[in-house]
Amino acid sequence: MKFRSISRIMCLTLVLFIFSSSIIFAAETTTEQGAKTRLELLKEFVQDNYLNDSFSNELGQNSSVESTYYGVLLSDYLKISYDVYDIIFYIQKHQKSNYGFSNQVDQETTINATFFAVQTLKQLGIGSEDLNHWQIFQYLNETISEILYNPSTYVNLTTQDIYSIYRFFLTSSILNETVLFPYNSLLAALKHIQFTNGTFPSFYYAIEVVYLLSLFEQSPIDVQGTIRYLKSFRFNDTGFAKDSSDVISIKDTYYAISTISMLGGEIENKNKIVDAILDLQAPEGGFMDKKGHKPTLESSYLAYQILVLVNNINSLNQLAFLESTGFLNFNFIIIGSITLFSLFIIRKKRNKKV
C-alpha cells in the first residue's frame, strides 16, 4: 500500500513538473522574444528626442545647442540617421551679433554654448576654413581675455575659470587659431592648485586641472597622488560620486575614469562599474545621471563613453528588463504547493480507509 501511494505521488509530481516546465519555457520564450536589447532601447530614446532639426535633452523638453551635440554624437555612434543641413541651420540660428552662440535662442552667448556649437559643426563635417567665415574666434578671444591675458587672475582660479579656458583652447584648436598667452604663468598656477599631500580643493578642481594641463601635454606635479585622490571618490567599489555622502553619478563616474585613464592609472573591478552604469538605464531607454533622475541625452552619451573606456560596450547587447527569473520562481512555487497538496489528499484518503 505504501509503495503504491509513493508511486502515485511520484507520478503526480512528474506530471506537474513537466506541465509547469512547459509553462516556464513558454513564458521565458515569450518574454525573450518580446524583449529588446539595451542598445535597441537606447536607440529609441535618441530617436524620441530628435526634433527634426535638433535634439532635446529630456523627452518633452525644448532642444538646445548642447543637447544637440550629444544627440548628434550618439546618433553617429548608434548609426541613427538625421538631417545634417537642418541641424547646421539650427545651430546657425543661435549665433548672435557678437559671433558667439547661445544654448537656446532667447539666451545670452557663452563660451560653453559656443564650444558645443563648434564641436557639433565639426562633427557634421564643417572644416576650420569654413568656420573661420563665422568669425567665432573674435567672440572667444574677447570673452576670455579678462582671465587668460591677466596673470594676476591666476592666483585665484576657480573651476569655472579653468573650465572656460579649457573650452576656449579646444575650440580655438578646431578653428585652427593660434593663441599667445602667459604660458608659464598659467601652468604654474594650475600645478600649484594641488596640495602637497596630492589632494585638491575638490573633485572637479582635480578633473578640470588635469584636462587643461593635458592640452599642453603636461601633468599635475603629483600624478600618483592625483590618481589616489580621484579613486577615493569611488562609491562602494561601484561608480564614483563627487561627494562621499552622495549616490553614484554617471557624470562623476565618467570624468573620474577618463581622468584616471588619462594619467595612466588602472581602473579596478570594471565589471562592477558596468553593472552600476547599466542599473541606471531607465525603461525609456536613456540613462539617468543618478537613481530617481529622469533619463537624458547627456547622461546617455556619458554612459556610452564609460562602457567604451572600460572595454565593455557589448554589454548593451543584453536583453533589457526581463522577468524570466520571476516566472521561474513563481512556477516552482506552484509545483511545490501542488505537490504538498497532493500529499495531503492522499494521506487523508489513507486515513479514511483505515
C-alpha positions in Angstrom: 0.0 0.0 0.0 2.8 2.4 0.9 4.6 1.6 -2.3 1.5 2.3 -4.4 1.0 5.7 -2.6 4.5 6.7 -3.1 4.3 5.8 -6.8 1.2 7.9 -7.2 2.9 10.9 -5.6 6.0 10.5 -7.8 3.8 10.2 -11.0 1.7 13.2 -10.0 4.8 15.3 -9.2 6.4 14.3 -12.5 3.3 15.2 -14.5 3.1 18.5 -12.7 6.8 19.2 -13.2 6.6 18.6 -17.0 3.4 20.7 -17.2 4.9 23.6 -15.2 8.2 23.3 -17.1 6.3 23.8 -20.4 4.7 26.9 -18.9 8.1 28.2 -17.8 9.6 27.6 -21.2 6.7 29.3 -23.0 6.8 32.2 -20.6 10.5 32.7 -20.9 10.4 32.3 -24.7 7.6 34.9 -24.9 9.4 37.2 -22.6 12.7 37.0 -24.5 11.1 37.3 -28.0 9.2 40.4 -26.8 12.1 42.0 -25.1 14.6 44.4 -26.6 18.3 44.8 -26.0 19.6 47.8 -24.0 21.1 49.1 -27.2 17.7 49.0 -29.1 16.1 50.9 -26.2 18.9 53.4 -26.2 18.4 54.0 -29.9 14.7 54.5 -29.5 15.4 57.1 -26.7 17.7 59.0 -29.0 15.2 58.9 -31.8 12.4 60.1 -29.5 14.5 63.1 -28.6 15.1 64.1 -32.2 13.0 67.1 -33.2 13.7 67.2 -36.9 16.4 69.9 -36.8 17.8 69.4 -33.3 17.7 67.2 -30.1 16.2 67.7 -26.7 18.0 66.6 -23.6 14.8 65.1 -22.0 11.7 63.7 -23.5 9.2 66.6 -24.0 11.7 69.3 -23.4 12.8 72.1 -25.8 16.0 71.5 -27.7 19.3 73.2 -27.1 22.8 73.5 -28.8 24.3 71.4 -26.0 21.7 68.6 -26.2 22.0 68.6 -30.0 25.7 68.0 -29.6 25.0 64.9 -27.5 22.3 63.8 -29.9 24.5 64.1 -33.0 27.3 62.1 -31.4 25.1 59.4 -30.0 23.3 59.1 -33.4 26.7 58.7 -35.2 27.8 56.1 -32.7 24.5 54.2 -32.9 24.1 54.7 -36.7 20.9 56.7 -36.4 20.1 59.0 -39.4 19.3 62.7 -39.1 19.2 65.7 -41.4 22.7 67.3 -41.4 21.7 70.6 -43.1 18.7 71.1 -40.8 21.0 70.8 -37.7 23.6 73.2 -39.2 20.8 75.7 -39.8 19.5 75.2 -36.3 22.9 75.9 -34.8 23.4 78.9 -37.1 20.2 80.4 -35.7 21.9 80.5 -32.3 24.9 82.7 -33.3 24.4 86.3 -32.1 25.7 89.6 -33.3 28.9 89.3 -31.2 29.6 86.0 -33.1 29.2 83.8 -30.1 26.5 81.2 -29.6 23.7 80.8 -27.1 22.4 77.5 -25.8 18.8 78.5 -26.7 17.7 81.3 -29.0 16.4 83.5 -26.2 19.6 83.2 -24.1 22.9 85.1 -24.0 26.1 83.9 -25.7 28.5 81.8 -23.6 31.9 80.1 -24.1 30.2 76.8 -23.2 27.4 77.1 -25.8 30.0 78.3 -28.4 32.2 75.3 -27.6 29.3 72.8 -28.1 28.2 74.7 -31.3 31.7 74.4 -32.8 32.1 70.8 -31.7 28.8 69.9 -33.4 29.6 71.7 -36.6 33.0 69.9 -36.7 31.2 66.5 -36.2 28.9 67.4 -39.1 31.8 67.9 -41.4 32.3 71.7 -41.3 36.1 72.4 -41.6 38.1 75.1 -39.9 38.3 77.2 -43.2 34.5 77.4 -43.4 34.1 78.0 -39.7 36.5 81.0 -39.9 34.0 82.8 -42.0 31.7 82.7 -39.0 34.2 84.9 -37.1 33.7 82.8 -33.9 37.3 83.4 -32.7 36.6 87.1 -32.4 34.0 86.4 -29.7 36.1 83.8 -27.9 39.2 86.0 -27.7 37.3 88.9 -26.4 35.4 86.9 -23.8 38.4 85.0 -22.4 40.8 87.9 -22.4 40.0 89.1 -18.8 41.0 85.7 -17.5 43.6 84.4 -19.9 45.7 87.5 -20.5 45.8 88.8 -16.9 48.3 86.7 -14.9 47.1 88.3 -11.6 43.8 86.3 -12.0 45.7 83.1 -11.9 46.2 83.4 -8.2 42.5 82.5 -7.5 41.5 80.4 -10.5 38.0 78.9 -10.0 36.8 75.7 -11.5 34.6 77.8 -13.8 37.7 79.8 -14.9 39.6 76.6 -15.7 36.5 75.1 -17.4 36.2 78.2 -19.7 39.9 78.3 -20.5 39.9 74.6 -21.4 36.9 75.0 -23.8 38.4 78.2 -25.2 41.6 76.4 -26.2 39.8 73.3 -27.5 37.5 75.5 -29.7 40.4 77.6 -30.9 42.2 74.5 -31.9 39.2 73.4 -34.0 39.2 76.8 -35.6 42.9 76.4 -36.2 43.7 79.7 -34.4 47.0 80.3 -32.6 46.7 81.9 -29.1 49.5 83.9 -27.4 49.2 84.0 -23.6 51.4 83.8 -20.5 52.1 80.1 -20.8 54.4 79.6 -17.9 52.3 81.6 -15.5 49.2 79.6 -16.3 51.0 76.2 -16.0 52.5 77.3 -12.6 49.1 78.4 -11.4 47.4 75.1 -12.4 50.1 72.9 -10.8 50.0 74.8 -7.6 46.3 74.1 -7.1 47.2 70.6 -6.0 48.1 70.3 -2.2 51.4 68.7 -1.1 49.6 65.5 0.0 48.3 65.0 -3.5 44.7 66.2 -2.9 42.8 69.1 -4.4 40.3 71.6 -3.1 37.5 69.5 -4.7 36.8 66.6 -7.1 36.1 68.8 -10.0 39.2 71.0 -9.4 41.2 67.9 -10.0 39.3 67.0 -13.1 39.5 70.5 -14.7 43.2 70.9 -13.8 44.2 67.6 -15.4 42.0 68.2 -18.5 43.5 71.7 -19.1 47.1 70.6 -18.5 46.6 67.7 -20.9 46.1 70.2 -23.8 49.6 71.3 -23.2 50.9 67.8 -22.8 51.5 68.5 -19.1 50.6 66.6 -15.9 50.0 67.6 -12.3 53.0 67.8 -10.0 51.9 64.6 -8.2 50.4 62.2 -10.7 50.0 59.2 -8.4 48.6 61.5 -5.7 46.0 62.7 -8.2 45.1 59.2 -9.1 44.7 58.2 -5.4 42.6 61.3 -4.7 40.2 60.6 -7.6 39.9 56.9 -6.6 38.9 57.9 -3.1 35.6 59.1 -4.6 34.6 55.6 -5.7 31.4 54.7 -4.0 31.2 51.1 -2.5 33.5 49.8 -5.2 31.0 50.7 -8.0 30.7 54.1 -9.6 32.0 57.5 -8.5 30.4 60.3 -6.6 31.9 63.8 -6.1 30.6 63.8 -2.5 31.1 60.9 -0.1 27.5 61.4 1.2 26.1 61.2 -2.3 24.9 58.3 -4.6 26.9 57.5 -7.7 26.6 59.7 -10.7 27.2 58.8 -14.4 28.8 62.3 -14.9 31.1 61.9 -11.9 32.0 58.3 -12.9 32.8 59.3 -16.5 35.1 62.2 -15.5 36.8 60.2 -12.8 37.5 57.2 -15.1 38.6 59.3 -18.1 40.9 61.4 -15.9 42.5 58.4 -14.2 43.0 56.8 -17.6 44.5 60.0 -18.9 47.1 59.9 -16.2 47.9 56.2 -16.9 46.1 54.8 -13.8 44.3 51.5 -13.7 40.6 51.0 -13.1 39.9 48.1 -10.8 36.8 45.8 -10.8 35.5 47.2 -14.1 32.6 44.8 -14.1 31.2 46.4 -11.0 31.3 49.8 -12.8 29.5 48.3 -15.8 26.8 46.8 -13.5 26.3 50.1 -11.7 26.0 52.0 -15.0 23.6 49.6 -16.6 21.5 49.8 -13.5 21.0 53.5 -14.3 19.3 52.8 -17.6 15.6 53.7 -17.4 12.8 51.8 -19.1 12.5 54.7 -21.6 15.9 53.5 -22.9 18.0 56.5 -21.8 20.3 56.7 -18.8 19.8 58.6 -15.6 22.7 60.5 -14.1 21.5 59.3 -10.6 18.9 57.0 -9.3 15.5 58.7 -9.4 16.5 61.3 -12.0 15.0 61.5 -15.5 17.0 59.9 -18.4 18.8 62.5 -20.5 20.9 62.5 -23.7 23.9 63.9 -21.8 23.8 61.0 -19.3 23.2 58.5 -22.1 26.2 59.9 -24.0 28.4 59.7 -20.9 27.2 56.2 -20.0 28.1 55.1 -23.6 31.6 56.6 -23.2 32.1 54.9 -19.8 31.4 51.5 -21.4 33.9 52.3 -24.1 36.5 53.3 -21.6 36.1 50.0 -19.6 36.0 48.0 -22.9 32.5 46.7 -22.3 30.3 48.3 -24.9 29.0 44.9 -25.8 27.1 44.9 -22.5 24.5 47.0 -24.3 23.6 43.9 -26.4 22.0 42.3 -23.2 18.3 41.8 -23.2 16.8 44.5 -21.0 14.3 44.3 -18.1 13.5 40.6 -18.4 11.1 38.9 -16.0 12.3 35.3 -16.7 13.6 34.7 -13.2 10.2 35.8 -11.8 8.4 33.3 -14.0 10.8 30.6 -12.9 10.4 31.2 -9.2 6.7 31.6 -9.4 6.2 28.2 -11.3 8.4 26.3 -8.9 6.4 27.7 -6.0 3.3 26.3 -7.8 5.0 22.9 -8.2 5.8 22.8 -4.5 2.4 23.9 -3.4 0.5 21.4 -5.6 2.8 18.6 -4.6 2.2 19.3 -0.9 -1.5 19.5 -1.5 -1.5 16.1 -3.3 0.4 14.5 -0.4 -2.2 15.9 2.0 -5.1 14.5 -0.2 -3.5 11.0 -0.4 -2.8 10.9 3.3 -6.4 11.9 4.0 -7.7 9.1 1.8 -5.5 6.6 3.5 -6.7 7.7 6.9 -10.3 7.2 5.8 -9.6 3.7 4.6 -8.0 2.8 7.9 
